[in-house]
Amino acid sequence: MASCQVDGYSDIAGGHSFRQSQGERMRFKVLHKISDHKKRFGYHMCVGCGRCENVCPEYISYIACLQKLKEKEGK
């Protein structure tokens, strides 16, 4: 199973990586796949079921990330 949090996942040709730390990769995932998607289409791409948390190899609470984003959007 591939995950955006696995080292090397975001590597590109030539050995370059735009997001080397797990924090950078998680930030990109949340902002791009959730916030940017909502700006483009008017709704979040994630339904908030939490199933991804059960299989995440890095034990990241995606729902907690979504909640933080929602709080920031409300400001």
CHARMM internal coordinates of N, CA and C (Angstrom, degrees):
IC EDIT
DIST 1 N 1 CA 1.4441
DIST 1 CA 1 C 1.5304
ANGL 1 N 1 CA 1 C 108.75
DIST 1 C 2 N 1.3051
ANGL 1 CA 1 C 2 N 117.44
DIHE 1 N 1 CA 1 C 2 N 128.24
DIST 2 N 2 CA 1.4494
ANGL 1 C 2 N 2 CA 122.58
DIHE 1 CA 1 C 2 N 2 CA 178.47
DIST 2 CA 2 C 1.5231
ANGL 2 N 2 CA 2 C 109.11
DIHE 1 C 2 N 2 CA 2 C -92.75
DIST 2 C 3 N 1.3092
ANGL 2 CA 2 C 3 N 115.02
DIHE 2 N 2 CA 2 C 3 N 144.81
DIST 3 N 3 CA 1.4520
ANGL 2 C 3 N 3 CA 120.59
DIHE 2 CA 2 C 3 N 3 CA 178.33
DIST 3 CA 3 C 1.5126
ANGL 3 N 3 CA 3 C 109.07
DIHE 2 C 3 N 3 CA 3 C -141.01
DIST 3 C 4 N 1.3122
ANGL 3 CA 3 C 4 N 116.34
DIHE 3 N 3 CA 3 C 4 N 145.95
DIST 4 N 4 CA 1.4591
ANGL 3 C 4 N 4 CA 119.99
DIHE 3 CA 3 C 4 N 4 CA 178.52
DIST 4 CA 4 C 1.5238
ANGL 4 N 4 CA 4 C 111.91
DIHE 3 C 4 N 4 CA 4 C -63.38
DIST 4 C 5 N 1.3201
ANGL 4 CA 4 C 5 N 118.30
DIHE 4 N 4 CA 4 C 5 N -13.10
DIST 5 N 5 CA 1.4577
ANGL 4 C 5 N 5 CA 121.58
DIHE 4 CA 4 C 5 N 5 CA -179.46
DIST 5 CA 5 C 1.5267
ANGL 5 N 5 CA 5 C 113.29
DIHE 4 C 5 N 5 CA 5 C -92.17
DIST 5 C 6 N 1.3307
ANGL 5 CA 5 C 6 N 118.34
DIHE 5 N 5 CA 5 C 6 N -6.25
DIST 6 N 6 CA 1.4564
ANGL 5 C 6 N 6 CA 121.94
DIHE 5 CA 5 C 6 N 6 CA 179.33
DIST 6 CA 6 C 1.5178
ANGL 6 N 6 CA 6 C 109.03
DIHE 5 C 6 N 6 CA 6 C -79.10
DIST 6 C 7 N 1.3330
ANGL 6 CA 6 C 7 N 117.10
DIHE 6 N 6 CA 6 C 7 N 131.87
DIST 7 N 7 CA 1.4638
ANGL 6 C 7 N 7 CA 120.67
DIHE 6 CA 6 C 7 N 7 CA 178.56
DIST 7 CA 7 C 1.5177
ANGL 7 N 7 CA 7 C 109.73
DIHE 6 C 7 N 7 CA 7 C -54.76
DIST 7 C 8 N 1.3203
ANGL 7 CA 7 C 8 N 116.21
DIHE 7 N 7 CA 7 C 8 N 136.13
DIST 8 N 8 CA 1.4423
ANGL 7 C 8 N 8 CA 121.87
DIHE 7 CA 7 C 8 N 8 CA 179.55
DIST 8 CA 8 C 1.5161
ANGL 8 N 8 CA 8 C 114.60
DIHE 7 C 8 N 8 CA 8 C 91.47
DIST 8 C 9 N 1.3222
ANGL 8 CA 8 C 9 N 117.52
DIHE 8 N 8 CA 8 C 9 N -11.05
DIST 9 N 9 CA 1.4688
ANGL 8 C 9 N 9 CA 120.98
DIHE 8 CA 8 C 9 N 9 CA -176.66
DIST 9 CA 9 C 1.5260
ANGL 9 N 9 CA 9 C 111.78
DIHE 8 C 9 N 9 CA 9 C -60.63
DIST 9 C 10 N 1.3242
ANGL 9 CA 9 C 10 N 117.59
DIHE 9 N 9 CA 9 C 10 N -39.97
DIST 10 N 10 CA 1.4639
ANGL 9 C 10 N 10 CA 120.83
DIHE 9 CA 9 C 10 N 10 CA -175.64
DIST 10 CA 10 C 1.5284
ANGL 10 N 10 CA 10 C 112.77
DIHE 9 C 10 N 10 CA 10 C -98.33
DIST 10 C 11 N 1.3433
ANGL 10 CA 10 C 11 N 117.62
DIHE 10 N 10 CA 10 C 11 N 12.65
DIST 11 N 11 CA 1.4598
ANGL 10 C 11 N 11 CA 120.36
DIHE 10 CA 10 C 11 N 11 CA 177.88
DIST 11 CA 11 C 1.5266
ANGL 11 N 11 CA 11 C 109.94
DIHE 10 C 11 N 11 CA 11 C -68.11
DIST 11 C 12 N 1.3289
ANGL 11 CA 11 C 12 N 114.36
DIHE 11 N 11 CA 11 C 12 N 146.95
DIST 12 N 12 CA 1.4630
ANGL 11 C 12 N 12 CA 119.99
DIHE 11 CA 11 C 12 N 12 CA 178.39
DIST 12 CA 12 C 1.5278
ANGL 12 N 12 CA 12 C 109.04
DIHE 11 C 12 N 12 CA 12 C -123.05
DIST 12 C 13 N 1.3145
ANGL 12 CA 12 C 13 N 116.35
DIHE 12 N 12 CA 12 C 13 N 177.04
DIST 13 N 13 CA 1.4608
ANGL 12 C 13 N 13 CA 121.87
DIHE 12 CA 12 C 13 N 13 CA -179.57
DIST 13 CA 13 C 1.5230
ANGL 13 N 13 CA 13 C 111.12
DIHE 12 C 13 N 13 CA 13 C -52.89
DIST 13 C 14 N 1.3015
ANGL 13 CA 13 C 14 N 115.69
DIHE 13 N 13 CA 13 C 14 N 142.58
DIST 14 N 14 CA 1.4574
ANGL 13 C 14 N 14 CA 120.39
DIHE 13 CA 13 C 14 N 14 CA 179.93
DIST 14 CA 14 C 1.5167
ANGL 14 N 14 CA 14 C 112.89
DIHE 13 C 14 N 14 CA 14 C 87.46
DIST 14 C 15 N 1.3334
ANGL 14 CA 14 C 15 N 117.30
DIHE 14 N 14 CA 14 C 15 N 1.83
DIST 15 N 15 CA 1.4545
ANGL 14 C 15 N 15 CA 121.03
DIHE 14 CA 14 C 15 N 15 CA 177.79
DIST 15 CA 15 C 1.5210
ANGL 15 N 15 CA 15 C 114.91
DIHE 14 C 15 N 15 CA 15 C 80.74
DIST 15 C 16 N 1.3108
ANGL 15 CA 15 C 16 N 117.17
DIHE 15 N 15 CA 15 C 16 N 14.66
DIST 16 N 16 CA 1.4620
ANGL 15 C 16 N 16 CA 120.86
DIHE 15 CA 15 C 16 N 16 CA -179.80
DIST 16 CA 16 C 1.5335
ANGL 16 N 16 CA 16 C 110.39
DIHE 15 C 16 N 16 CA 16 C -88.05
DIST 16 C 17 N 1.3221
ANGL 16 CA 16 C 17 N 114.31
DIHE 16 N 16 CA 16 C 17 N 152.33
DIST 17 N 17 CA 1.4547
ANGL 16 C 17 N 17 CA 120.35
DIHE 16 CA 16 C 17 N 17 CA 176.85
DIST 17 CA 17 C 1.5208
ANGL 17 N 17 CA 17 C 108.22
DIHE 16 C 17 N 17 CA 17 C -142.10
DIST 17 C 18 N 1.3114
ANGL 17 CA 17 C 18 N 116.49
DIHE 17 N 17 CA 17 C 18 N 123.76
DIST 18 N 18 CA 1.4599
ANGL 17 C 18 N 18 CA 120.15
DIHE 17 CA 17 C 18 N 18 CA -178.65
DIST 18 CA 18 C 1.5189
ANGL 18 N 18 CA 18 C 112.16
DIHE 17 C 18 N 18 CA 18 C -77.95
DIST 18 C 19 N 1.3114
ANGL 18 CA 18 C 19 N 117.51
DIHE 18 N 18 CA 18 C 19 N -28.02
DIST 19 N 19 CA 1.4606
ANGL 18 C 19 N 19 CA 121.84
DIHE 18 CA 18 C 19 N 19 CA -177.90
DIST 19 CA 19 C 1.5263
ANGL 19 N 19 CA 19 C 108.44
DIHE 18 C 19 N 19 CA 19 C -128.77
DIST 19 C 20 N 1.3339
ANGL 19 CA 19 C 20 N 115.86
DIHE 19 N 19 CA 19 C 20 N 93.97
DIST 20 N 20 CA 1.4594
ANGL 19 C 20 N 20 CA 120.25
DIHE 19 CA 19 C 20 N 20 CA -173.10
DIST 20 CA 20 C 1.5220
ANGL 20 N 20 CA 20 C 113.41
DIHE 19 C 20 N 20 CA 20 C -82.87
DIST 20 C 21 N 1.3122
ANGL 20 CA 20 C 21 N 117.73
DIHE 20 N 20 CA 20 C 21 N -35.22
DIST 21 N 21 CA 1.4691
ANGL 20 C 21 N 21 CA 119.01
DIHE 20 CA 20 C 21 N 21 CA -178.20
DIST 21 CA 21 C 1.5258
ANGL 21 N 21 CA 21 C 110.81
DIHE 20 C 21 N 21 CA 21 C -91.54
DIST 21 C 22 N 1.3073
ANGL 21 CA 21 C 22 N 115.84
DIHE 21 N 21 CA 21 C 22 N 156.69
DIST 22 N 22 CA 1.4649
ANGL 21 C 22 N 22 CA 120.28
DIHE 21 CA 21 C 22 N 22 CA 177.78
DIST 22 CA 22 C 1.5150
ANGL 22 N 22 CA 22 C 110.84
DIHE 21 C 22 N 22 CA 22 C -63.28
DIST 22 C 23 N 1.3216
ANGL 22 CA 22 C 23 N 117.27
DIHE 22 N 22 CA 22 C 23 N -35.22
DIST 23 N 23 CA 1.4636
ANGL 22 C 23 N 23 CA 120.91
DIHE 22 CA 22 C 23 N 23 CA 178.09
DIST 23 CA 23 C 1.5246
ANGL 23 N 23 CA 23 C 112.08
DIHE 22 C 23 N 23 CA 23 C -62.30
DIST 23 C 24 N 1.3264
ANGL 23 CA 23 C 24 N 116.22
DIHE 23 N 23 CA 23 C 24 N -42.54
DIST 24 N 24 CA 1.4628
ANGL 23 C 24 N 24 CA 120.54
DIHE 23 CA 23 C 24 N 24 CA 178.23
DIST 24 CA 24 C 1.5288
ANGL 24 N 24 CA 24 C 110.97
DIHE 23 C 24 N 24 CA 24 C -64.73
DIST 24 C 25 N 1.3259
ANGL 24 CA 24 C 25 N 116.47
DIHE 24 N 24 CA 24 C 25 N -39.55
DIST 25 N 25 CA 1.4617
ANGL 24 C 25 N 25 CA 119.90
DIHE 24 CA 24 C 25 N 25 CA 179.79
DIST 25 CA 25 C 1.5241
ANGL 25 N 25 CA 25 C 111.27
DIHE 24 C 25 N 25 CA 25 C -68.23
DIST 25 C 26 N 1.3314
ANGL 25 CA 25 C 26 N 116.68
DIHE 25 N 25 CA 25 C 26 N -39.69
DIST 26 N 26 CA 1.4623
ANGL 25 C 26 N 26 CA 120.00
DIHE 25 CA 25 C 26 N 26 CA 179.95
DIST 26 CA 26 C 1.5288
ANGL 26 N 26 CA 26 C 110.53
DIHE 25 C 26 N 26 CA 26 C -67.86
DIST 26 C 27 N 1.3167
ANGL 26 CA 26 C 27 N 116.70
DIHE 26 N 26 CA 26 C 27 N -41.60
DIST 27 N 27 CA 1.4640
ANGL 26 C 27 N 27 CA 120.76
DIHE 26 CA 26 C 27 N 27 CA 178.58
DIST 27 CA 27 C 1.5294
ANGL 27 N 27 CA 27 C 110.08
DIHE 26 C 27 N 27 CA 27 C -59.55
DIST 27 C 28 N 1.3373
ANGL 27 CA 27 C 28 N 116.74
DIHE 27 N 27 CA 27 C 28 N -45.71
DIST 28 N 28 CA 1.4600
ANGL 27 C 28 N 28 CA 120.22
DIHE 27 CA 27 C 28 N 28 CA 179.17
DIST 28 CA 28 C 1.5222
ANGL 28 N 28 CA 28 C 110.72
DIHE 27 C 28 N 28 CA 28 C -61.55
DIST 28 C 29 N 1.3189
ANGL 28 CA 28 C 29 N 116.47
DIHE 28 N 28 CA 28 C 29 N -44.11
DIST 29 N 29 CA 1.4699
ANGL 28 C 29 N 29 CA 120.61
DIHE 28 CA 28 C 29 N 29 CA -178.36
DIST 29 CA 29 C 1.5217
ANGL 29 N 29 CA 29 C 111.12
DIHE 28 C 29 N 29 CA 29 C -59.13
DIST 29 C 30 N 1.3194
ANGL 29 CA 29 C 30 N 116.05
DIHE 29 N 29 CA 29 C 30 N -48.94
DIST 30 N 30 CA 1.4576
ANGL 29 C 30 N 30 CA 119.80
DIHE 29 CA 29 C 30 N 30 CA -177.45
DIST 30 CA 30 C 1.5249
ANGL 30 N 30 CA 30 C 111.27
DIHE 29 C 30 N 30 CA 30 C -67.30
DIST 30 C 31 N 1.3261
ANGL 30 CA 30 C 31 N 116.34
DIHE 30 N 30 CA 30 C 31 N -49.25
DIST 31 N 31 CA 1.4637
ANGL 30 C 31 N 31 CA 118.68
DIHE 30 CA 30 C 31 N 31 CA -176.24
DIST 31 CA 31 C 1.5258
ANGL 31 N 31 CA 31 C 112.36
DIHE 30 C 31 N 31 CA 31 C -67.86
DIST 31 C 32 N 1.3228
ANGL 31 CA 31 C 32 N 117.10
DIHE 31 N 31 CA 31 C 32 N -40.78
DIST 32 N 32 CA 1.4600
ANGL 31 C 32 N 32 CA 119.44
DIHE 31 CA 31 C 32 N 32 CA -177.65
DIST 32 CA 32 C 1.5264
ANGL 32 N 32 CA 32 C 112.05
DIHE 31 C 32 N 32 CA 32 C -75.99
DIST 32 C 33 N 1.3071
ANGL 32 CA 32 C 33 N 116.59
DIHE 32 N 32 CA 32 C 33 N -50.59
DIST 33 N 33 CA 1.4575
ANGL 32 C 33 N 33 CA 119.55
DIHE 32 CA 32 C 33 N 33 CA -173.46
DIST 33 CA 33 C 1.5175
ANGL 33 N 33 CA 33 C 113.89
DIHE 32 C 33 N 33 CA 33 C -79.32
DIST 33 C 34 N 1.2996
ANGL 33 CA 33 C 34 N 117.87
DIHE 33 N 33 CA 33 C 34 N -19.79
DIST 34 N 34 CA 1.4646
ANGL 33 C 34 N 34 CA 120.19
DIHE 33 CA 33 C 34 N 34 CA -178.88
DIST 34 CA 34 C 1.5263
ANGL 34 N 34 CA 34 C 110.50
DIHE 33 C 34 N 34 CA 34 C -108.73
DIST 34 C 35 N 1.3207
ANGL 34 CA 34 C 35 N 117.12
DIHE 34 N 34 CA 34 C 35 N -64.27
DIST 35 N 35 CA 1.4578
ANGL 34 C 35 N 35 CA 120.89
DIHE 34 CA 34 C 35 N 35 CA -175.19
DIST 35 CA 35 C 1.5298
ANGL 35 N 35 CA 35 C 112.17
DIHE 34 C 35 N 35 CA 35 C -64.91
DIST 35 C 36 N 1.3337
ANGL 35 CA 35 C 36 N 117.16
DIHE 35 N 35 CA 35 C 36 N -49.96
DIST 36 N 36 CA 1.4655
ANGL 35 C 36 N 36 CA 119.36
DIHE 35 CA 35 C 36 N 36 CA -178.97
DIST 36 CA 36 C 1.5264
ANGL 36 N 36 CA 36 C 111.48
DIHE 35 C 36 N 36 CA 36 C -64.89
DIST 36 C 37 N 1.3094
ANGL 36 CA 36 C 37 N 116.86
DIHE 36 N 36 CA 36 C 37 N -36.71
DIST 37 N 37 CA 1.4666
ANGL 36 C 37 N 37 CA 120.48
DIHE 36 CA 36 C 37 N 37 CA 179.03
DIST 37 CA 37 C 1.5317
ANGL 37 N 37 CA 37 C 110.04
DIHE 36 C 37 N 37 CA 37 C -63.29
DIST 37 C 38 N 1.3318
ANGL 37 CA 37 C 38 N 116.45
DIHE 37 N 37 CA 37 C 38 N -41.72
DIST 38 N 38 CA 1.4639
ANGL 37 C 38 N 38 CA 119.77
DIHE 37 CA 37 C 38 N 38 CA 179.44
DIST 38 CA 38 C 1.5269
ANGL 38 N 38 CA 38 C 111.01
DIHE 37 C 38 N 38 CA 38 C -65.11
DIST 38 C 39 N 1.3271
ANGL 38 CA 38 C 39 N 116.53
DIHE 38 N 38 CA 38 C 39 N -39.57
DIST 39 N 39 CA 1.4657
ANGL 38 C 39 N 39 CA 119.85
DIHE 38 CA 38 C 39 N 39 CA 178.23
DIST 39 CA 39 C 1.5286
ANGL 39 N 39 CA 39 C 110.92
DIHE 38 C 39 N 39 CA 39 C -62.03
DIST 39 C 40 N 1.3195
ANGL 39 CA 39 C 40 N 116.66
DIHE 39 N 39 CA 39 C 40 N -38.12
DIST 40 N 40 CA 1.4636
ANGL 39 C 40 N 40 CA 120.95
DIHE 39 CA 39 C 40 N 40 CA -177.40
DIST 40 CA 40 C 1.5208
ANGL 40 N 40 CA 40 C 112.96
DIHE 39 C 40 N 40 CA 40 C -78.83
DIST 40 C 41 N 1.3467
ANGL 40 CA 40 C 41 N 117.62
DIHE 40 N 40 CA 40 C 41 N -40.48
DIST 41 N 41 CA 1.4583
ANGL 40 C 41 N 41 CA 120.57
DIHE 40 CA 40 C 41 N 41 CA -170.28
DIST 41 CA 41 C 1.5290
ANGL 41 N 41 CA 41 C 114.81
DIHE 40 C 41 N 41 CA 41 C -117.79
DIST 41 C 42 N 1.3454
ANGL 41 CA 41 C 42 N 117.10
DIHE 41 N 41 CA 41 C 42 N -8.66
DIST 42 N 42 CA 1.4543
ANGL 41 C 42 N 42 CA 120.14
DIHE 41 CA 41 C 42 N 42 CA 175.81
DIST 42 CA 42 C 1.5204
ANGL 42 N 42 CA 42 C 115.81
DIHE 41 C 42 N 42 CA 42 C 89.79
DIST 42 C 43 N 1.3215
ANGL 42 CA 42 C 43 N 117.58
DIHE 42 N 42 CA 42 C 43 N 3.63
DIST 43 N 43 CA 1.4668
ANGL 42 C 43 N 43 CA 120.70
DIHE 42 CA 42 C 43 N 43 CA 178.22
DIST 43 CA 43 C 1.5243
ANGL 43 N 43 CA 43 C 109.58
DIHE 42 C 43 N 43 CA 43 C -151.68
DIST 43 C 44 N 1.3405
ANGL 43 CA 43 C 44 N 115.57
DIHE 43 N 43 CA 43 C 44 N 156.30
DIST 44 N 44 CA 1.4641
ANGL 43 C 44 N 44 CA 120.86
DIHE 43 CA 43 C 44 N 44 CA 178.57
DIST 44 CA 44 C 1.5179
ANGL 44 N 44 CA 44 C 110.24
DIHE 43 C 44 N 44 CA 44 C -73.36
DIST 44 C 45 N 1.3190
ANGL 44 CA 44 C 45 N 116.25
DIHE 44 N 44 CA 44 C 45 N 145.10
DIST 45 N 45 CA 1.4494
ANGL 44 C 45 N 45 CA 121.70
DIHE 44 CA 44 C 45 N 45 CA 178.45
DIST 45 CA 45 C 1.5290
ANGL 45 N 45 CA 45 C 111.38
DIHE 44 C 45 N 45 CA 45 C -73.47
DIST 45 C 46 N 1.3079
ANGL 45 CA 45 C 46 N 116.81
DIHE 45 N 45 CA 45 C 46 N -28.98
DIST 46 N 46 CA 1.4666
ANGL 45 C 46 N 46 CA 121.99
DIHE 45 CA 45 C 46 N 46 CA -178.29
DIST 46 CA 46 C 1.5252
ANGL 46 N 46 CA 46 C 109.52
DIHE 45 C 46 N 46 CA 46 C -90.60
DIST 46 C 47 N 1.3310
ANGL 46 CA 46 C 47 N 116.47
DIHE 46 N 46 CA 46 C 47 N 137.53
DIST 47 N 47 CA 1.4604
ANGL 46 C 47 N 47 CA 119.98
DIHE 46 CA 46 C 47 N 47 CA 178.33
DIST 47 CA 47 C 1.5274
ANGL 47 N 47 CA 47 C 111.95
DIHE 46 C 47 N 47 CA 47 C -91.02
DIST 47 C 48 N 1.3407
ANGL 47 CA 47 C 48 N 117.42
DIHE 47 N 47 CA 47 C 48 N -5.55
DIST 48 N 48 CA 1.4566
ANGL 47 C 48 N 48 CA 121.17
DIHE 47 CA 47 C 48 N 48 CA 176.12
DIST 48 CA 48 C 1.5097
ANGL 48 N 48 CA 48 C 115.64
DIHE 47 C 48 N 48 CA 48 C 79.07
DIST 48 C 49 N 1.3281
ANGL 48 CA 48 C 49 N 117.44
DIHE 48 N 48 CA 48 C 49 N 25.16
DIST 49 N 49 CA 1.4705
ANGL 48 C 49 N 49 CA 120.14
DIHE 48 CA 48 C 49 N 49 CA -177.55
DIST 49 CA 49 C 1.5201
ANGL 49 N 49 CA 49 C 112.96
DIHE 48 C 49 N 49 CA 49 C -73.31
DIST 49 C 50 N 1.3434
ANGL 49 CA 49 C 50 N 117.73
DIHE 49 N 49 CA 49 C 50 N -26.61
DIST 50 N 50 CA 1.4587
ANGL 49 C 50 N 50 CA 121.30
DIHE 49 CA 49 C 50 N 50 CA 178.46
DIST 50 CA 50 C 1.5217
ANGL 50 N 50 CA 50 C 115.36
DIHE 49 C 50 N 50 CA 50 C 83.74
DIST 50 C 51 N 1.3262
ANGL 50 CA 50 C 51 N 118.16
DIHE 50 N 50 CA 50 C 51 N 2.15
DIST 51 N 51 CA 1.4709
ANGL 50 C 51 N 51 CA 119.95
DIHE 50 CA 50 C 51 N 51 CA -178.87
DIST 51 CA 51 C 1.5183
ANGL 51 N 51 CA 51 C 112.16
DIHE 50 C 51 N 51 CA 51 C -61.58
DIST 51 C 52 N 1.3161
ANGL 51 CA 51 C 52 N 117.55
DIHE 51 N 51 CA 51 C 52 N -31.29
DIST 52 N 52 CA 1.4669
ANGL 51 C 52 N 52 CA 120.60
DIHE 51 CA 51 C 52 N 52 CA -179.24
DIST 52 CA 52 C 1.5321
ANGL 52 N 52 CA 52 C 111.27
DIHE 51 C 52 N 52 CA 52 C -65.33
DIST 52 C 53 N 1.3332
ANGL 52 CA 52 C 53 N 116.63
DIHE 52 N 52 CA 52 C 53 N -29.59
DIST 53 N 53 CA 1.4650
ANGL 52 C 53 N 53 CA 119.68
DIHE 52 CA 52 C 53 N 53 CA 179.33
DIST 53 CA 53 C 1.5229
ANGL 53 N 53 CA 53 C 111.89
DIHE 52 C 53 N 53 CA 53 C -63.87
DIST 53 C 54 N 1.3190
ANGL 53 CA 53 C 54 N 117.00
DIHE 53 N 53 CA 53 C 54 N -32.39
DIST 54 N 54 CA 1.4558
ANGL 53 C 54 N 54 CA 120.92
DIHE 53 CA 53 C 54 N 54 CA -178.14
DIST 54 CA 54 C 1.5194
ANGL 54 N 54 CA 54 C 113.20
DIHE 53 C 54 N 54 CA 54 C -69.27
DIST 54 C 55 N 1.3190
ANGL 54 CA 54 C 55 N 117.87
DIHE 54 N 54 CA 54 C 55 N -23.30
DIST 55 N 55 CA 1.4606
ANGL 54 C 55 N 55 CA 121.29
DIHE 54 CA 54 C 55 N 55 CA -176.84
DIST 55 CA 55 C 1.5277
ANGL 55 N 55 CA 55 C 113.15
DIHE 54 C 55 N 55 CA 55 C -115.23
DIST 55 C 56 N 1.3132
ANGL 55 CA 55 C 56 N 118.29
DIHE 55 N 55 CA 55 C 56 N 0.13
DIST 56 N 56 CA 1.4612
ANGL 55 C 56 N 56 CA 121.78
DIHE 55 CA 55 C 56 N 56 CA -178.27
DIST 56 CA 56 C 1.5314
ANGL 56 N 56 CA 56 C 109.63
DIHE 55 C 56 N 56 CA 56 C -65.53
DIST 56 C 57 N 1.3411
ANGL 56 CA 56 C 57 N 117.65
DIHE 56 N 56 CA 56 C 57 N 122.84
DIST 57 N 57 CA 1.4589
ANGL 56 C 57 N 57 CA 119.95
DIHE 56 CA 56 C 57 N 57 CA -179.36
DIST 57 CA 57 C 1.5264
ANGL 57 N 57 CA 57 C 113.15
DIHE 56 C 57 N 57 CA 57 C -69.11
DIST 57 C 58 N 1.3158
ANGL 57 CA 57 C 58 N 118.18
DIHE 57 N 57 CA 57 C 58 N -13.58
DIST 58 N 58 CA 1.4666
ANGL 57 C 58 N 58 CA 122.31
DIHE 57 CA 57 C 58 N 58 CA -179.60
DIST 58 CA 58 C 1.5252
ANGL 58 N 58 CA 58 C 112.71
DIHE 57 C 58 N 58 CA 58 C -108.03
DIST 58 C 59 N 1.3440
ANGL 58 CA 58 C 59 N 117.71
DIHE 58 N 58 CA 58 C 59 N 5.27
DIST 59 N 59 CA 1.4593
ANGL 58 C 59 N 59 CA 123.71
DIHE 58 CA 58 C 59 N 59 CA 177.24
DIST 59 CA 59 C 1.5284
ANGL 59 N 59 CA 59 C 112.47
DIHE 58 C 59 N 59 CA 59 C 56.07
DIST 59 C 60 N 1.3067
ANGL 59 CA 59 C 60 N 115.94
DIHE 59 N 59 CA 59 C 60 N 42.61
DIST 60 N 60 CA 1.4606
ANGL 59 C 60 N 60 CA 121.19
DIHE 59 CA 59 C 60 N 60 CA -179.96
DIST 60 CA 60 C 1.5212
ANGL 60 N 60 CA 60 C 109.10
DIHE 59 C 60 N 60 CA 60 C -88.48
DIST 60 C 61 N 1.3178
ANGL 60 CA 60 C 61 N 116.08
DIHE 60 N 60 CA 60 C 61 N 133.08
DIST 61 N 61 CA 1.4570
ANGL 60 C 61 N 61 CA 120.83
DIHE 60 CA 60 C 61 N 61 CA 177.27
DIST 61 CA 61 C 1.5238
ANGL 61 N 61 CA 61 C 108.77
DIHE 60 C 61 N 61 CA 61 C -86.87
DIST 61 C 62 N 1.3091
ANGL 61 CA 61 C 62 N 115.74
DIHE 61 N 61 CA 61 C 62 N 96.18
DIST 62 N 62 CA 1.4524
ANGL 61 C 62 N 62 CA 120.94
DIHE 61 CA 61 C 62 N 62 CA -179.50
DIST 62 CA 62 C 1.5269
ANGL 62 N 62 CA 62 C 110.79
DIHE 61 C 62 N 62 CA 62 C -65.79
DIST 62 C 63 N 1.3033
ANGL 62 CA 62 C 63 N 116.65
DIHE 62 N 62 CA 62 C 63 N -35.24
DIST 63 N 63 CA 1.4639
ANGL 62 C 63 N 63 CA 120.97
DIHE 62 CA 62 C 63 N 63 CA 178.67
DIST 63 CA 63 C 1.5271
ANGL 63 N 63 CA 63 C 110.21
DIHE 62 C 63 N 63 CA 63 C -63.31
DIST 63 C 64 N 1.3296
ANGL 63 CA 63 C 64 N 117.69
DIHE 63 N 63 CA 63 C 64 N -39.16
DIST 64 N 64 CA 1.4681
ANGL 63 C 64 N 64 CA 120.81
DIHE 63 CA 63 C 64 N 64 CA 177.05
DIST 64 CA 64 C 1.5308
ANGL 64 N 64 CA 64 C 110.30
DIHE 63 C 64 N 64 CA 64 C -64.10
DIST 64 C 65 N 1.3283
ANGL 64 CA 64 C 65 N 116.78
DIHE 64 N 64 CA 64 C 65 N -38.56
DIST 65 N 65 CA 1.4710
ANGL 64 C 65 N 65 CA 120.38
DIHE 64 CA 64 C 65 N 65 CA 176.74
DIST 65 CA 65 C 1.5188
ANGL 65 N 65 CA 65 C 110.97
DIHE 64 C 65 N 65 CA 65 C -63.14
DIST 65 C 66 N 1.3216
ANGL 65 CA 65 C 66 N 115.96
DIHE 65 N 65 CA 65 C 66 N -42.85
DIST 66 N 66 CA 1.4623
ANGL 65 C 66 N 66 CA 120.17
DIHE 65 CA 65 C 66 N 66 CA 178.65
DIST 66 CA 66 C 1.5252
ANGL 66 N 66 CA 66 C 111.06
DIHE 65 C 66 N 66 CA 66 C -63.28
DIST 66 C 67 N 1.3246
ANGL 66 CA 66 C 67 N 116.52
DIHE 66 N 66 CA 66 C 67 N -39.69
DIST 67 N 67 CA 1.4606
ANGL 66 C 67 N 67 CA 120.48
DIHE 66 CA 66 C 67 N 67 CA 179.44
DIST 67 CA 67 C 1.5240
ANGL 67 N 67 CA 67 C 111.11
DIHE 66 C 67 N 67 CA 67 C -63.32
DIST 67 C 68 N 1.3454
ANGL 67 CA 67 C 68 N 116.74
DIHE 67 N 67 CA 67 C 68 N -42.77
DIST 68 N 68 CA 1.4620
ANGL 67 C 68 N 68 CA 120.47
DIHE 67 CA 67 C 68 N 68 CA 177.86
DIST 68 CA 68 C 1.5181
ANGL 68 N 68 CA 68 C 110.86
DIHE 67 C 68 N 68 CA 68 C -62.40
DIST 68 C 69 N 1.3274
ANGL 68 CA 68 C 69 N 116.67
DIHE 68 N 68 CA 68 C 69 N -41.40
DIST 69 N 69 CA 1.4580
ANGL 68 C 69 N 69 CA 120.44
DIHE 68 CA 68 C 69 N 69 CA 178.18
DIST 69 CA 69 C 1.5208
ANGL 69 N 69 CA 69 C 110.90
DIHE 68 C 69 N 69 CA 69 C -63.52
DIST 69 C 70 N 1.3247
ANGL 69 CA 69 C 70 N 116.21
DIHE 69 N 69 CA 69 C 70 N -42.14
DIST 70 N 70 CA 1.4609
ANGL 69 C 70 N 70 CA 120.74
DIHE 69 CA 69 C 70 N 70 CA 179.05
DIST 70 CA 70 C 1.5274
ANGL 70 N 70 CA 70 C 111.51
DIHE 69 C 70 N 70 CA 70 C -61.63
DIST 70 C 71 N 1.3430
ANGL 70 CA 70 C 71 N 116.38
DIHE 70 N 70 CA 70 C 71 N -41.17
DIST 71 N 71 CA 1.4693
ANGL 70 C 71 N 71 CA 120.83
DIHE 70 CA 70 C 71 N 71 CA 178.00
DIST 71 CA 71 C 1.5059
ANGL 71 N 71 CA 71 C 111.15
DIHE 70 C 71 N 71 CA 71 C -62.86
DIST 71 C 72 N 1.3403
ANGL 71 CA 71 C 72 N 117.78
DIHE 71 N 71 CA 71 C 72 N -40.52
DIST 72 N 72 CA 1.4719
ANGL 71 C 72 N 72 CA 121.69
DIHE 71 CA 71 C 72 N 72 CA -179.95
DIST 72 CA 72 C 1.5240
ANGL 72 N 72 CA 72 C 110.93
DIHE 71 C 72 N 72 CA 72 C -69.39
DIST 72 C 73 N 1.3361
ANGL 72 CA 72 C 73 N 117.24
DIHE 72 N 72 CA 72 C 73 N -36.92
DIST 73 N 73 CA 1.4698
ANGL 72 C 73 N 73 CA 120.30
DIHE 72 CA 72 C 73 N 73 CA 178.54
DIST 73 CA 73 C 1.5102
ANGL 73 N 73 CA 73 C 111.86
DIHE 72 C 73 N 73 CA 73 C -64.48
DIST 73 C 74 N 1.3364
ANGL 73 CA 73 C 74 N 115.65
DIHE 73 N 73 CA 73 C 74 N -32.02
DIST 74 N 74 CA 1.4612
ANGL 73 C 74 N 74 CA 120.85
DIHE 73 CA 73 C 74 N 74 CA -178.20
DIST 74 CA 74 C 1.5157
ANGL 74 N 74 CA 74 C 113.55
DIHE 73 C 74 N 74 CA 74 C -71.83
DIST 74 C 75 N 1.3104
ANGL 74 CA 74 C 75 N 117.37
DIHE 74 N 74 CA 74 C 75 N -15.75
DIST 75 N 75 CA 1.4655
ANGL 74 C 75 N 75 CA 120.74
DIHE 74 CA 74 C 75 N 75 CA -177.45
DIST 75 CA 75 C 1.4937
ANGL 75 N 75 CA 75 C 112.34
DIHE 74 C 75 N 75 CA 75 C -81.94
END
COOR INIT
IC SEED 1 N 1 CA 1 C
IC BUILD
